[in-house]
Amino acid sequence: MRKSYLLVSGLSGLLTLSATAQDTPPTRPIDGQGNWLTYDDPPKEPRPVKSANWNITSKGEAKTTMGTTYVPLDADIYRLIDRYAIQYGADSLSDLHTSVRPYTRASVARLAERILRDSTAGLSRQDRYNIRYLLRDNWHDARQDSAINLREKPILKHFYERRSDLYSVELPNFSLRVNPVLGLSLGNSDGSKSYSFLNTRGVQVEGTIDQRLGFYTFLADNQMAVPEYVQQRVERDQAVPHEGFWKPFKATPGQYDFLSARGYLTYAAGKHVSLQLGHDRNQIGNGYRSLILSDYAAPYLFLKAQTRIWKFHYENLFAQMTADAPNVDASYDRKYLAFHHLSFDVLPNLNVGVFESVVYSGYSATNDTLLVTRGGVQQQVIQPRRRGFELQYLNPIIFYRAVEQGTGSEDNALLGLDFKWNIKRRVQLYGQLVLDEFVLSEIRAGDGWWANKQSIQLGGKYLNVAGIRNLDIQGEFNFIRPFMYEHEDKFRNYQHYQQPLAHPMGANLWELIGIVSYQPLPRLNVVAKGFYVKQGLDPNGQNYGSNPNLPYTSRPQEYGFQVGSGVTSYLFHGDFTASYQAAHNLWLDGKLIVRHRTLDQPVSYFTAGTDALASVALRWNIAQRLHEF
């Protein structure tokens, strides 16, 4: 009972503004904050306010332009940041580089401060609220945080000194932020269960040391009941979307219990180079989907190096991943990812990037025979010999395909490019092209050779549609050939923990996406999303190239594969969400999802029909949990 009282007290403290005196005579001088001035007392010194980089004067230079901590991945917050990057931020050394996510808090703070200082920006009430939100949320790297983030009367003297954090510390060479995490939702379901729910409780801690070292950790305990279409996905892949190890909750189908854990250390090696060692997600691209690397799969261990100098941005990513999801208390099979992405600012508003990645096995083709005692009886067990991390892939400036051939391996290498073009601060065009196999003669033949594996994305964003402030639209088209992300085995396919590393629906599809976002009030955001997808699903016991978890060696034929081959499915997924920010990062959501799927023949793990799912949610320092597949 006492815990419930404390929770209610804390929430009410967040939502309550300090009241001004109601009986203050209009002629009595006040200090601008509702307090009477007393002339027989000396004036009080204003409360000293310094950001954590207070010792960086206008004459000095920061130790790094890269920043030390990152804005957590959140589709709603990043849509907000992206609109201002299109309007006000060119790709320069100190600005956002929106093709690589997550963004550093330093770059977001610099963008917000520049907009607020620009008297010609012509900001609406909603824009000013959003910019101040970004400054509050990234106060460590902002010089204008004092007036809009500090509270005159902290709770119990130590809590919520800043509106953005439960507890915070700010010293010249050290900063600390501690925040609770809460996610509660309740809605109806489309299956045998009468409801769906989410119950998330956790903590988030981050900080910096000496302006060079950053740290972040997120830990949450979750129980979840999902709609039937999500349950079918879990049963097919034996993996809960976005998560690692899980277990059934109360032995009820469609209910799951799991921990969410993310964390990293960052080090600013210089003004232009930063290093990050973490267990988290990454994303490449400006689209709603990414065909290169998305944030859909479970977090993974990685080492990342980012270099930002002149017109170049170069990212190297080396990751250890899990080849399958057995959900048992044992050592899991390992696989590895090596990735690099180089982008170049052709113009201040035009950026072009090229990338290459390779997924490879942690085991060699050589088998070892081991003697294992089971039940008092010795048995021979054959298992592949451990290969470990391929050191040759650590070279940050080399062509991975050449390394792959030079080592005599059959690793899974992908390459491609991406671009973005901002036009007149109102429009952004973007796209991606990914190649796995490319044989021009087979493409010209038009026979549907299975190994013609390519994917393409084209999209655009338009801000302030028809002159209506804060009304934005986005359209996107994705096309993915069959077998695009598959390989011979689980060690080399483009998945982690049985979850796709790129598009969450896999391959053998084309998709149209439309997004309309509107902010009618400073605290209210309304977003409508529509997904229309044609996909070729796998008939029972066959592989037509839609599921990255299957080996392409199980294909039924060599030719005749087109997008939609197999069991043809058409899916419409509509999402209408209204979110109200009651306090900093405290969101109240109302959501309605409508789904309609048709199938030309029955298939396992997919159901034809129409469903409507409604839910309400309370979120505190956490993003929406989305199942858009």
Secondary structure by P-SEA (a helix, b strand, c coil): caaaaaaaaaaaaaacccccccccccccccccccbbbbccccccccccccccccccccccccccccccccccccaaaaaaaaaaaaccccccccccccccccccaaaaaaaaaaaaacccccccaaaaaaaaaaaaaacccccccccccccccccccccccccccccccccccbbbbbbbbbbbbbbbbcccccccbbbbbbccccccccccbbbbbbbbbbcccccaaaaaaaaaccccccccbbbbcccccccbbbbbbbcbbbbcccccbbbbbccccccccccccccccccccccccbbbbbbbcccbbbbbbbbccccccccccccccccbbbbbbbbbcccccbbbbbbbbbbbbccccbbbbbbbbcccbbbbbbbbcccccccccccccccaaaaaaaaccccbbbbbccccccccccbbbcbbbbbccccaaaaaaccccccbbbbbbbccccccccccccbbbbbbbbbbccccccccccccccccccccccccccccccbbbbbbbbcccccbbbbbbbbbbbbbccccccccccccccccccccccccccccccbbbbbbbbbbbbbbcccccbbbbbbbbbbbbbbccccccccbbbbbbbbcccccccccccccc
